[in-house]
Amino acid sequence: MKIAMYIPIFESLFSSENTEISHKVAERCSYYLGGSREDKIKNYDTVKKAYDIRSKLLHGDKLTEHNKPERNHNRFETQIEISIEIDNLTRILLTKVIMEDSEKFLAKDMSAFYKELLFY
């Protein structure tokens, strides 16, 4: 449930259209938080995994079963790992938004900001 409650935070900050939402949210979040290439990939993957769990949980779908433990969202240990990762990411994200960039996220049209993130 914690994962399900965090995803709307990411959606409200990083979505502007109704298409490809999970990809755009994960991509924009990872660009916004920055860091090394590896950091961006890890953050992207964390948001995508959390988004997948949240969507399946709230829509009544079956959680993904996979032979690799880290990709098996049906495995309780994997859910805990993703929950901890998204918890930390949410804390870092909200701290940065509030302390450094609150005015950017109050703009009426976020399209220019999102484009800047992609080509920074």
N, C-alpha and C positions, 0 to 999 in steps of 0.2 A: 504493500500500500504506500510505503514511503516513496518508492519510485514513481508510482502513479501520481502522487501529489507534487513531485518536483517538475515533471515534464511541462505543466502549464507555465511555469516560470520561464523555461527555455523558449516555449512557443510565443509567449507574450513579448519577449525581448528580440527574438530572431526570426519571426515569420511575418510575412506581409501578403502572401497569396495562399490560395487553397490547394496548390499542386505541389507535389514532391516535398511536403512539409518536413518529414523526418530528415531527409537529406539536407535541405536548406538550413534547418535549425542546427543540425550537427556541424555542417560546414561553416556557417557563420559564427557559431560559438567557438569552434576551434581556431578560426582566424582571429577572432576578437581576443581570445586569451593569449594567443601568440605562443612564443617559445620556439624550441627547435622543431625540425621536421617531425621527429619522433614524438615529441609532445603533442603536436597538432594531430597526428594520426591517432595517438592514444586517446585524446580527448574526443575526436570524431567518433571513434569506435565505442567509447563509453556512452556517449549520448545516443548513438544508434541502437546499442544493445538495450539501454534503459527504455528508449522509445518503443522498441519492439515488445519488451515485456509489458510495459504499460498498455500498449494498444491491444495486445492479446488478452490481457487480464480484463480490461474494461469492456472489450467487445465479446467476451466469452469464448475466445478461440483457445485452442490447445497450445501450450507453450512448446517451443521448439525442442525437439529431441535430436541430439547429434552425438556421434561417437567420440568427438573431442570434448572433454569435460568443460573447457572454457567457453565452448559454443553451445552447450546444452543448457538452454534456459529453463528446462524442466527440472534441473538438478538444484536442490536447495542451496548447496554450497556456492554454485554459480550466481544464484540470486543474491546471496549475501555479499559476494564480491562486487557485483554490479551496484548493489545498494550502497556499499561503502564508497565506491568510486564516484557515483553520481552525487552522493552526499558531500564529498570533498570538493568536487567540481562546482557544485551549487554554491558552496561557501565562498570559494575563490571568485566565482563569477559575480555574485551579489556584492561582495566587498569591492571589487573593481568598478562595477557599475555605480554603486552608491558613492564611493570615495573619489573616483576619478572622472566618470563620464555621465553623470546623471542627466546633464543638459542634452547630451546627444540622444538619449533614449526618450526624451520628452518631445522630440520633433514630430510634427504632424505627418510628414512624409519621410519614411526611413529608407527609401530606395537608394538615395545617394550615399547614405552611410553604409548600407550593405555593399554597394558597389565599391566603395573605398576599401572596405575590408578585404575584398577579393583581390584588389590590385595594389595593395600597400607594399 
